[in-house]
């Protein structure tokens, strides 16, 4: 009997913590869905950051995948206030720079092939 009471108390505490977290997100003006996509995008940012260090050696297909995944990360990060992810700014900035470089190189290649 005591074991069941302890389980109920723990469940009540867990549900209370979850409700408090959701309330804090709402007070900060963040939707729970947006915050969840931000968490997933933050994990993807780490992978993209690793790729951004070696983007010169990427194949065309890897560049396309990088561009599409980076756009998803940018969308998720845009929905969250900057102060939440300021610790990740260096990685985000590196990914943005690589994104711009790849877009520029692909645009140049397209223009070169169109001028021939």
Secondary structure, DSSP 8 states (H G I E B T S, - for coil): -HHHHHHHHHHHHHHHHHHHHHHHHHHTT--HHHHHHHHHHHHHHHHHHHHHTTGGG--HHHHHHHHHHHHHHHHHHHTS-GGGSGGGHHHHHHHHHHHHHHHHHHHHHHHHHHH-
